[in-house]
Amino acid sequence: MSSPLKAIDGNADLTALMTDLAAKARAAARVLALAPPEQKNRALTAIERAIRANAPAILAANAEDVAEARAGGMSSAFIDRLTLTQARVDGMADGVATVREIVDPVGAVTESWQRPNGMTIERVRVPLGVIGVIFESRPNVAADAGVLCLKSGNAVILRGGSDSFRSCRAIHQCLVQGLREAGLPEAAITLVPTRDRAAVGLMLTGLNGGIDVIVPRGGKSLVGRVEAEARVPVFAHLEGVNHIYVDASAKLDMAKAVVLNAKMRRPGVCGAVETLLIDRNAAATKLKPLVELLIDAGCEVRGDDTVQGVDARVKPASDEDWDTEYEDAIISARIVDGLDEAIAHIQNHGSHHTDAIVTEDAAAAQRFLNEVDSAIVLHNASTQFADGGEFGFGAEIGIATGKFHARGPVGAEQLTSFKYRVHGTGQTRP
C-alpha cells in the first residue's frame, strides 16, 4: 500500500486524503480526551527521548531545508526562523519535558457551587477536539503544537510551510514514535504529507466537521487569509508590531540592554520590538546612545526628524514604517511628548501583541501596564519574553492577539474549553 505522501505525488485526490486525515484525527481525539494523565505523560517522555536521540536526523533534514531557502534568496531573518541548531533541538526536547510536568488541565474543576434546591454545579475543563495548526518557516512549531495538543487531550493536524517540509517530517516521526510507545493513536498528531497549498484551503473549510478550531502561525498574509476564509473558529495570531517606550526616568544602561535584546536577539520572531518611542525629556541623554547602539549592532534605524538629527546614518521614517512588522534588523524610532502620547501611538499603530516600558517611575509603569491594550505588557523587560516557554508553559501554539477564549501565549490550558456537570438528587423544575 502506498503512503499518503506517495499518493499525493501520484496525483491522488487531495480532498479525499485530507477528509480521511480529519476523520482519523476525530476518532483519535475521542480516545485522547479520555486518556489518563499518566498515559499522556508516558507519550511525552517517549517524545522527548526520541527528539534527543534523533537530533542528527532532524538537523540533517533541516540543513536541506535551509540550503533550499538560501538558494531561493530568502532573507537572513527568514533563514534564522527556519534554522535548527543542536541548542534549538535541545530546547524543543526541554520544552516537551516542561509540558509533561505541568498540571494536566483536562478534568480540572475550575468552579463549583450549590444551588438552593440542593443541586451542585461544577465547571470542568475539557479538550477542544481537533485543532488545525497552519504555520510557516519555524519547524519547532510542529513539536510545540503537537505536545501541547497531546497534553490538553486534543488531536492536531499540522500543516507546516513548504520551506520547512523536511524538518517537520523528521520532528513528526519523533512525535508519532512517542504516541506509539504509549499506546495512543498515531492519528492524534497528524502532519499533512504534501506541500500542495490547496491543503490549507481544505483545512479552512473544516473538512466536514473534522476540525474544531484553526490556529495560524505565520505572517500577516497567512493570518489574513485564514481569518477571511476559515469556516471554523480561529485563534488569531496577528503580526507583532511591538513597541518599547523609554521614559524620562529610565536608567540608560537598562534601556540599552532591553532595547538591544528586544530588537537584535532574534529580529525575525514575533516578539521582536519594531518601534522605539523615547520621551522628549529623555532625548538629550538617551536618544543618541540608543541609536548608536542599534546601528553599531547592525540594525537599520528609521526615524523622525529628531532621531535623524542625532546620527547621519538614520534613514527617514515613512508613515508606513509605524505600522510595519519588519521581521528583520530594522527599527523605527520617534520622539513622543510623554506617556500619554506613547500610549496613543501604541493604540493607533500597534497590533495588540507585546509592548514594554522602561522606567523607574512606578506610577508611569502602572499606567502603562493598565492602559496599553495588548496581550502582553512588560515593565523593564525585553519584548522577546513574549514566548510560552518563558511563561512556564513549556511551549506555545502561538500568541493570540484577539480577546475571545484565549489571549497571549496559548499553552495547554488555553487549548481547553469547559462544560458544566450538574449533580442532583431527583430535583425537578417547577
Residue pairs with C-beta under 8 A, 6 or more apart in sequence:
2 10
3 193
4 17
4 21
4 193
4 194
5 193
5 194
7 17
8 14
8 17
8 193
8 194
8 196
14 194
14 196
14 198
14 199
14 202
15 202
17 194
18 192
18 199
18 202
18 203
18 207
19 202
19 207
19 208
19 210
21 157
21 187
21 190
21 192
21 207
21 210
22 130
22 157
22 207
22 208
22 210
22 211
23 210
24 185
24 187
24 190
25 130
25 155
25 156
25 157
25 187
25 188
25 190
25 210
25 211
26 129
26 130
26 155
26 209
26 210
27 185
27 187
28 155
28 184
28 185
28 186
28 187
28 188
29 127
29 129
29 130
29 153
29 154
29 155
29 188
31 184
31 185
31 188
32 40
32 127
32 150
32 153
32 154
32 155
32 184
32 185
32 188
33 106
33 126
33 127
33 129
33 153
33 154
35 153
35 184
37 104
37 106
39 182
39 183
39 184
40 104
40 150
40 151
40 153
40 182
40 184
41 100
42 181
42 182
43 150
43 178
43 179
43 181
43 182
43 184
44 96
44 97
44 99
44 100
44 147
44 150
44 151
44 178
45 100
45 178
46 177
46 178
46 181
46 182
47 96
47 143
47 146
47 147
47 150
47 174
47 175
47 177
47 178
47 179
48 93
48 96
48 97
48 100
48 178
49 178
50 173
50 174
50 175
50 177
50 178
51 58
51 89
51 92
51 93
51 96
51 143
51 171
51 174
52 89
52 90
52 93
54 170
54 173
54 174
55 86
55 89
55 90
57 170
58 84
58 89
58 167
58 170
58 171
58 174
59 84
59 85
59 86
59 89
60 170
61 166
61 167
61 169
61 170
62 82
62 83
62 84
62 139
62 164
62 166
62 167
62 170
64 166
65 82
65 139
65 163
65 164
65 165
65 166
65 167
66 79
66 82
66 83
68 163
69 78
69 79
69 82
69 163
70 79
74 82
74 163
75 268
75 327
75 328
76 328
76 329
77 267
77 268
77 327
77 328
77 329
78 137
78 163
78 268
78 327
80 266
80 267
80 268
81 137
81 138
81 268
81 269
82 137
82 138
82 139
82 163
82 164
82 167
84 139
84 140
84 167
88 140
91 140
91 389
92 140
92 143
92 144
92 171
95 143
95 144
95 147
95 389
95 394
95 395
96 143
96 147
96 394
96 395
97 394
98 389
98 392
98 393
98 394
98 395
99 147
99 148
99 151
99 393
99 394
99 395
99 412
100 151
100 394
101 394
102 151
102 392
102 393
102 394
102 411
102 412
104 151
104 412
105 125
105 151
105 152
105 412
105 413
105 415
105 416
106 125
106 126
106 127
106 152
106 153
106 416
107 124
107 125
107 126
108 124
108 125
109 122
109 123
109 124
110 123
110 124
110 125
110 418
111 122
111 123
112 120
112 121
112 122
112 123
113 120
113 121
114 120
114 121
115 121
117 427
118 424
118 425
118 427
119 422
119 423
119 424
119 425
119 427
120 422
120 423
121 420
121 421
121 422
121 423
122 420
122 421
122 422
122 423
123 418
123 419
123 420
124 418
124 419
124 420
124 421
125 413
125 416
125 417
125 418
126 153
126 416
126 417
126 418
126 419
127 152
127 153
127 154
127 415
127 416
127 417
128 152
128 154
128 212
128 213
128 415
128 416
128 417
129 154
129 155
129 212
129 213
130 154
130 155
130 156
130 157
130 210
130 211
130 212
131 145
131 149
131 154
131 155
131 156
131 157
131 211
131 212
131 213
131 214
131 215
131 397
131 415
132 156
132 157
132 159
132 203
132 211
132 213
132 214
132 215
132 232
133 141
133 145
133 149
133 156
133 157
133 158
133 159
133 214
133 215
133 217
133 397
134 159
134 200
134 203
134 214
134 215
134 216
134 217
134 218
134 222
134 226
135 141
135 142
135 145
135 158
135 159
135 160
135 161
135 216
135 217
135 218
136 160
136 161
136 163
136 164
136 217
136 218
136 219
136 222
137 161
137 163
137 164
137 218
138 164
138 217
139 160
139 164
139 167
139 168
139 171
140 171
141 158
141 160
141 217
141 397
142 158
142 160
142 164
142 167
142 168
142 171
142 172
142 175
142 191
143 171
143 174
143 175
143 395
144 388
144 395
144 396
144 397
145 156
145 158
145 215
145 217
145 395
145 397
146 156
146 158
146 171
146 172
146 175
146 189
147 175
147 394
147 395
148 393
148 394
148 395
148 396
148 397
148 410
148 411
148 412
148 415
149 155
149 156
149 188
149 189
149 397
149 415
150 156
150 179
150 184
150 188
150 189
151 412
152 412
152 413
152 415
152 416
153 416
154 415
155 187
155 188
155 189
155 190
156 188
156 189
156 190
157 190
157 192
157 203
157 211
158 168
158 172
158 189
158 190
158 191
158 192
159 191
159 192
159 199
159 200
159 203
160 167
160 168
160 191
160 192
161 218
162 195
162 197
165 195
168 191
169 191
172 189
172 191
175 189
176 186
176 189
179 185
179 186
179 188
179 189
180 186
192 199
192 203
200 225
201 229
203 211
203 214
204 214
204 225
204 226
204 229
204 230
204 231
204 232
205 231
206 230
206 231
206 232
211 232
212 232
212 233
213 232
213 233
213 234
213 235
214 226
214 230
214 232
214 233
214 234
214 235
215 234
215 235
215 237
215 397
215 398
215 410
216 222
216 223
216 226
216 227
216 234
216 235
216 236
216 237
216 398
217 237
217 397
217 398
218 237
219 239
219 327
220 238
220 239
220 325
223 236
223 237
223 238
223 239
226 234
227 234
227 236
233 405
235 397
235 398
235 400
235 402
235 405
235 406
235 410
236 400
236 401
236 402
237 270
237 398
237 399
237 400
237 401
238 351
238 352
238 353
238 401
239 270
239 325
239 351
239 353
240 269
240 270
240 271
240 272
240 274
240 325
240 351
240 353
240 354
240 386
240 399
241 274
241 275
241 323
241 324
241 325
241 349
241 350
241 351
241 353
242 262
242 271
242 272
242 273
242 274
242 275
242 350
242 351
242 353
242 354
242 355
242 356
242 383
242 386
243 273
243 274
243 275
243 276
243 277
243 342
243 345
243 346
243 350
243 355
243 356
244 258
244 259
244 262
244 273
244 275
244 276
244 277
244 355
244 356
244 357
244 358
244 383
245 277
245 278
245 279
245 336
245 339
245 342
245 346
245 355
245 356
245 357
245 358
245 359
245 368
246 255
246 259
246 276
246 277
246 278
246 279
246 282
246 286
246 290
246 358
246 359
247 279
247 282
247 339
247 357
247 358
247 359
247 360
247 361
247 364
248 279
248 281
248 282
248 361
249 359
249 360
249 361
249 364
250 282
250 286
250 358
250 359
250 360
251 358
251 360
252 285
252 286
252 289
254 358
254 380
255 286
255 290
255 358
256 289
256 290
256 293
258 356
258 358
258 380
258 381
258 382
259 273
259 276
259 290
259 293
259 294
259 358
260 293
260 294
260 297
261 382
261 384
262 271
262 272
262 273
262 356
262 382
262 383
262 384
263 272
263 273
263 294
263 299
263 329
263 331
264 294
264 297
264 298
264 299
264 329
265 272
265 382
265 384
266 272
266 384
267 299
267 326
267 327
267 328
267 329
267 330
268 327
268 328
269 384
270 325
270 353
270 386
270 399
271 353
271 354
271 383
271 384
271 385
271 386
271 387
271 399
272 326
272 327
272 383
272 384
273 331
273 356
273 382
273 383
274 324
274 325
274 326
274 331
274 332
275 321
275 322
275 331
275 332
275 333
275 334
275 345
275 349
276 290
276 294
276 331
276 332
276 333
276 334
277 333
277 334
277 335
277 336
277 342
277 345
277 346
278 286
278 287
278 290
278 333
278 334
278 335
278 336
279 335
279 336
279 337
279 338
279 339
279 342
280 335
280 336
280 337
280 338
281 338
283 306
283 335
287 306
287 307
287 310
287 335
288 310
288 311
290 333
291 301
291 303
291 307
291 310
291 311
291 314
291 333
292 311
294 301
294 331
295 301
295 311
295 313
295 314
298 329
299 329
299 330
299 331
300 315
300 329
300 330
300 331
301 307
301 311
301 313
301 314
301 315
301 330
301 331
301 332
301 333
302 314
302 315
302 316
302 317
302 318
302 321
302 330
302 331
302 332
302 333
303 314
303 315
303 316
303 317
303 332
303 333
303 334
304 317
304 333
304 334
304 335
306 334
306 335
307 314
307 317
307 333
307 334
307 335
308 314
308 315
308 316
314 333
317 332
317 333
317 334
321 332
322 332
322 334
322 345
322 349
323 349
324 332
325 351
334 345
336 342
336 345
339 364
339 367
339 368
342 357
342 368
343 367
343 368
343 371
343 372
346 355
346 372
346 374
347 372
347 373
350 372
350 374
351 401
352 373
352 374
352 375
352 401
353 374
353 375
353 376
353 386
353 399
353 401
354 374
354 375
354 376
354 377
354 378
354 383
354 386
354 399
355 372
355 374
355 376
355 377
355 378
355 383
356 377
356 378
356 379
356 380
356 381
356 382
356 383
357 364
357 365
357 368
357 369
357 377
357 378
357 379
357 380
358 380
359 365
359 368
359 379
359 380
365 379
365 380
368 377
368 379
369 377
369 379
374 401
375 399
375 400
375 401
375 407
375 408
376 383
376 385
376 386
376 399
376 408
376 409
378 385
386 399
386 409
387 396
387 409
388 394
388 395
388 396
388 397
388 409
388 410
388 411
389 395
389 396
391 408
391 409
391 411
393 409
393 411
393 412
394 411
394 412
395 411
396 409
396 410
396 411
397 410
397 411
397 415
398 409
398 410
399 408
399 409
399 410
400 406
400 407
400 408
400 410
400 414
401 407
405 414
405 417
406 414
406 415
